[in-house]
Amino acid sequence: MHCPVLLEEVIGYLSPKQGDTVIDATLGGGGHSSEILKRILPDGKIIAVDRDKEAIERNAIKFREYKENIILVNEDFRDIDRIMEISGEKMVNGVIFDLGMSSFQVDDEERGFSFMKDGPLDMRYNPDKGLSAADVVNDFGKEEIEDIIRKYGEERHAKHLANVICSERRKNRIRTTKDLSDIIFKAVGRKYKRQRINPACRTFQGLRIFVNDELGAEEEALKGASRYLAPGGRMCVISFHSLEDRIAKNVFKDMAGRAEVSIITKKPVTPSRKETLENPRARSAKLRVVEKII
């Protein structure tokens, strides 16, 4: 079941009202859009963006009664100029980025995001574009794999894991999430014995971030979206690990330094204990908010 993260906080900070136009840059399961829509009807609009075609198709059904109010756009959120051109809108009153994977993506073994489910080793948000995780672990050089796992997965055993991956792929091509998670567990499982984190977690994170160029896309998207935000409008960003949060923090700091925005959340907002108990996937979420000045 899809549970939008920090929903009450996002609605509180965005404060959408009747007639507003809001960009939901990471539509996912449509949870944030559903609540925003209630507050902007009857003549408000949501520009709902997702590069995952399945998410767009799912939400086309979910929001079929609100075709006049929700504009579904199957694009990468970094292509903000293209998105605004498709929407026909000139300015917006709010923007929400929820940078985490949706529960639909995690739970679908065919997408290859989860080390807990066996499926093709893919990890692409848009399966029709770019390299898959399988392409990376089977075809990249050992140093490149080490760098990806260390830089994006923040995995201290990156060198050892890269060595083991390259050794194993010489025997058989690494095709599935189970293939890779088994290799990782054999390589570093003992080192994680006393930790709460799964040994495969950081390596899978690193591959996913690299395959989708998540950090580059985030920086471009935040800068681009601010150009279309009307004075007084707010931008909310929910991140799920330190690399994402650092980019949001630095981009917002630079904008504030140029007096383009004011920073509303001096420190990131985190989920309540109640929310993390009800939705464990929310536990690492951080929300940052800015308000447009000029």
CORKA-V529609 format. One record per backbone hydrogen bond with DSSP energy under -1.0 kcal/mol. CO is the residue of the C=O (numbers start at 1). NH is the residue of the N-H. If there is no record, write none. Layout:
CO	NH
CO	NH
This chain:
6	10
7	11
8	12
9	13
10	14
11	15
17	20
20	45
21	93
22	47
23	96
24	49
27	30
30	34
31	35
32	36
33	37
34	38
36	39
36	40
37	41
40	19
40	44
45	22
46	71
47	24
48	73
49	27
52	56
53	57
54	58
55	59
56	60
57	61
58	62
59	63
61	64
63	66
66	69
66	70
69	46
71	48
73	50
73	75
76	79
78	80
79	83
80	84
81	85
82	86
83	87
84	88
92	230
93	234
94	23
95	236
96	25
97	238
102	106
103	107
108	111
111	123
119	177
120	122
121	134
122	133
126	129
132	136
133	137
134	138
135	139
136	140
141	145
142	146
143	147
144	148
145	149
146	150
147	151
148	152
149	155
155	158
157	161
158	162
159	163
160	164
161	165
162	166
163	167
164	168
165	169
168	171
168	172
175	121
176	180
177	181
178	182
179	183
180	184
181	185
182	186
183	187
184	188
185	189
190	193
192	195
198	201
200	204
201	205
202	206
203	207
204	208
205	209
206	210
207	211
208	212
209	214
210	213
213	217
214	218
215	219
216	220
217	221
218	222
219	223
220	224
221	225
222	226
224	227
225	228
228	92
230	233
233	292
234	95
235	290
236	97
237	288
238	99
239	286
241	245
242	246
243	247
244	248
245	249
246	250
247	251
248	252
249	253
250	254
251	255
252	256
253	257
254	258
255	260
256	259
260	293
260	294
262	291
269	287
272	276
273	277
274	278
275	279
279	282
280	283
282	285
286	239
287	269
288	237
289	264
289	265
290	235
291	262
292	232
